[in-house]
Amino acid sequence: MRFGIKTRPEHTTWARMRDVWVAADDIELFESAWNWDHFYPLSGDLAGPNHEGWTMLAAMAQATRRIRIGCQVTGMIYRHPAVLANMAATVDIISGGRLDIGLGAGWNQQECDAYGIELPPLRERFDQFDEGVQVIIGLLSQETTTFAGDYFRLTDARCEPKPVQRPHPPIVIGGRGPKRTLRAVARWAQQWNAINLNQAEWRELKQTLHAHCAEVGRDPAEITCSVNVRMNSGVEQAAEDAAAWREAGADLVVLNLPHNAEPAVLEPLANALAPLA
C-alpha cells in the first residue's frame, strides 16, 4: 500500500500548509500531497478563509522537490478545460514532472450561486465533464487539438510548452457514481479516488469499474484505486483505518489531515503506517 496526505486549505495559513508539505516531502513513505478546489470552507465558519487550490499547487511545486502534488479534485465547472490544461502543463513543468491532475464534475451549489457560475443538472454536468477531460488530454498530448462538442469547441488549439510527463500527467478522477464517473475512469483515468464510502460499498464499485474497463478494453491494473482516511481521532486510529482499506484492496490511502495540523504530526503518522507499506 502507498500513502499520501491531504491538507484542506480552509481556516489555516499558507505558511502552515507549506511547512506541512515541505515536511512530507522529506518523509519517503508519503508519495503524494493534495489540496482541494473550493473557494469557501466546507466546515466551521463558511465565511472564513479558504486558499485557492491551483495557485497553491504552483507554489508547492517550487517549495518541494520529490513528492507528487495534486488537487483532489478540480471542479470542471470552474474553469474552461483549455485554460486548465495550460495551468496543468505549467505546474507540471515547475514541479519537474510531479503533477497528478485531479478532475471531477463539480457539485458545490453555494459557491456557484455566490460567483454566478452555472451548475448544470447532473446529466448535463457529466456530459460537460466528459468533453472537458478529452479537451485536457488532447491539449496536453497532441501538437494541435480540434474538438467539436456540445459544450467546448477547439480549432487547431495549442498548449505550449507541453508538460514534462508524457503523454500527459496522470488523470485522477474523483467520485463514486457507478454509471458516469466510473465509466469516465475506465476510459481516461490513471487513478480513481473515492471518498465517504465503507469497504463493502467500495468493493462493489470496484467491481463496477472492472466491468466498465472490460467494455472499453482497458486493463484495470492500469488504474490506481485510492481512498481517503480522515485523521480526526489520532494517529493510531488512522493507521487502523488504513489497514482496513489495505485489506479491502485499495492501492493508495490519502490521509486527510486536520486543518490545523502541524509538521510534527507527520513523523509519528509515518511510523504508524510503515508496517502497511
ZAMARGU-4260 file (C-alpha; in steps of 0.2 Angstrom, whole numbers, plus 5000, padded with zeros to 4 digits):
<rodrens>
0) 5000/5000/5000 | 5005/5018/4996 | 5002/5034/5006 | 4998/5052/5003 | 4992/5067/5013
5) 4979/5080/5010 | 4978/5097/5018 | 4962/5106/5017 | 4966/5125/5013 | 4952/5131/5025
10) 4954/5140/5041 | 4973/5139/5040 | 4988/5149/5034 | 4998/5147/5018 | 5014/5146/5029
15) 5007/5132/5039 | 5001/5122/5024 | 5018/5125/5015 | 5028/5119/5031 | 5017/5103/5031
20) 5020/5099/5013 | 5039/5103/5014 | 5040/5091/5029 | 5030/5077/5020 | 5042/5079/5006
25) 5056/5074/5017 | 5047/5058/5023 | 5049/5044/5009 | 5033/5035/5015 | 5022/5049/5008
30) 5022/5048/4989 | 5009/5062/4986 | 5001/5078/4994 | 4984/5085/4989 | 4973/5100/4992
35) 4956/5104/4986 | 4947/5115/4974 | 4935/5126/4983 | 4933/5144/4986 | 4923/5143/5003
40) 4927/5132/5018 | 4917/5116/5019 | 4917/5116/5038 | 4916/5128/5053 | 4913/5146/5048
45) 4908/5145/5030 | 4913/5164/5028 | 4930/5160/5034 | 4946/5159/5024 | 4950/5146/5011
50) 4965/5147/4999 | 4963/5144/4980 | 4970/5127/4975 | 4979/5129/4959 | 4989/5144/4963
55) 4994/5135/4979 | 5000/5120/4968 | 5011/5131/4958 | 5019/5137/4974 | 5020/5120/4982
60) 5029/5114/4966 | 5043/5126/4969 | 5043/5123/4988 | 5045/5104/4987 | 5057/5093/4977
65) 5051/5075/4977 | 5033/5072/4982 | 5019/5071/4969 | 5006/5085/4970 | 4988/5087/4965
70) 4971/5095/4968 | 4958/5082/4974 | 4949/5086/4964 | 4947/5101/4952 | 4929/5105/4948
75) 4927/5106/4929 | 4913/5119/4930 | 4925/5132/4937 | 4937/5134/4923 | 4937/5131/4904
80) 4946/5115/4901 | 4958/5123/4889 | 4963/5136/4902 | 4965/5121/4915 | 4976/5112/4903
85) 4988/5126/4901 | 4988/5128/4920 | 4992/5110/4922 | 5006/5110/4909 | 5014/5125/4918
90) 5013/5117/4936 | 5020/5100/4929 | 5035/5110/4922 | 5038/5120/4938 | 5037/5103/4948
95) 5049/5094/4936 | 5035/5081/4932 | 5027/5078/4948 | 5009/5083/4945 | 4993/5072/4946
100) 4978/5081/4938 | 4963/5078/4949 | 4946/5081/4940 | 4928/5080/4945 | 4912/5086/4938
105) 4909/5099/4952 | 4895/5100/4964 | 4895/5115/4976 | 4879/5125/4974 | 4884/5138/4987
110) 4900/5143/4978 | 4891/5143/4961 | 4877/5154/4967 | 4889/5166/4975 | 4900/5168/4960
115) 4887/5167/4946 | 4894/5150/4940 | 4881/5139/4931 | 4879/5122/4940 | 4870/5112/4926
120) 4859/5097/4931 | 4868/5081/4934 | 4867/5073/4917 | 4872/5089/4908 | 4886/5092/4921
125) 4893/5074/4917 | 4891/5077/4898 | 4902/5093/4900 | 4914/5084/4911 | 4917/5070/4898
130) 4920/5083/4885 | 4932/5093/4897 | 4943/5078/4900 | 4945/5074/4882 | 4950/5093/4879
135) 4963/5092/4893 | 4971/5076/4887 | 4971/5082/4869 | 4979/5098/4873 | 4992/5091/4884
140) 4997/5076/4872 | 4994/5082/4855 | 5003/5096/4845 | 4986/5103/4840 | 4968/5099/4846
145) 4952/5101/4836 | 4937/5096/4846 | 4918/5099/4842 | 4907/5096/4857 | 4891/5102/4863
150) 4900/5112/4877 | 4918/5115/4871 | 4925/5119/4853 | 4943/5119/4849 | 4951/5123/4832
155) 4969/5119/4829 | 4972/5123/4848 | 4989/5123/4855 | 4996/5121/4873 | 5014/5125/4873
160) 5025/5121/4881 | 5020/5103/4884 | 5021/5096/4902 | 5036/5086/4907 | 5026/5070/4909
165) 5022/5061/4893 | 5010/5059/4885 | 5002/5069/4899 | 5002/5070/4918 | 4991/5056/4926
170) 4972/5059/4926 | 4964/5056/4943 | 4945/5056/4943 | 4936/5058/4959 | 4919/5052/4963
175) 4908/5037/4966 | 4894/5037/4953 | 4893/5019/4946 | 4887/5024/4928 | 4895/5041/4923
180) 4910/5043/4935 | 4917/5025/4934 | 4914/5024/4915 | 4925/5040/4913 | 4938/5032/4925
185) 4939/5017/4914 | 4941/5027/4898 | 4953/5040/4903 | 4960/5040/4921 | 4976/5033/4928
190) 4969/5034/4946 | 4951/5033/4954 | 4949/5042/4970 | 4933/5038/4981 | 4928/5046/4997
195) 4914/5044/5010 | 4912/5025/5007 | 4914/5010/5018 | 4924/4995/5012 | 4909/4985/5006
200) 4902/4999/4996 | 4919/5002/4988 | 4922/4984/4984 | 4905/4984/4974 | 4910/5000/4965
205) 4927/4992/4961 | 4918/4978/4953 | 4908/4990/4943 | 4924/4999/4937 | 4931/4982/4931
210) 4916/4979/4921 | 4917/4996/4913 | 4936/4993/4909 | 4931/4976/4901 | 4918/4986/4890
215) 4932/4998/4884 | 4946/4986/4883 | 4956/4993/4897 | 4966/4983/4909 | 4960/4988/4927
220) 4978/4985/4934 | 4982/5002/4925 | 4971/5011/4937 | 4977/5016/4954 | 4962/5015/4966
225) 4964/5027/4980 | 4953/5031/4996 | 4954/5045/5009 | 4955/5042/5028 | 4951/5057/5039
230) 4963/5059/5053 | 4951/5065/5066 | 4954/5053/5080 | 4973/5052/5081 | 4987/5043/5073
235) 4983/5025/5079 | 4965/5026/5073 | 4971/5032/5056 | 4983/5018/5054 | 4969/5005/5059
240) 4958/5013/5046 | 4971/5012/5033 | 4974/4994/5037 | 4956/4990/5034 | 4957/4998/5017
245) 4973/4988/5013 | 4963/4973/5017 | 4949/4979/5005 | 4962/4980/4991 | 4965/4999/4990
250) 4981/5004/4982 | 4984/5021/4989 | 4977/5029/5005 | 4977/5048/5007 | 4977/5054/5025
255) 4966/5069/5027 | 4975/5080/5040 | 4966/5092/5051 | 4966/5110/5045 | 4977/5115/5060
260) 4989/5101/5058 | 5007/5104/5061 | 5023/5096/5053 | 5027/5087/5069 | 5012/5075/5066
265) 5019/5068/5050 | 5034/5058/5058 | 5023/5048/5071 | 5010/5045/5057 | 5023/5038/5045
270) 5029/5027/5059 | 5012/5020/5062 | 5009/5017/5043 | 5025/5010/5039 | 5021/4992/5043
275) 5007/4993/5030 | 5018/5000/5016
</rodrens>
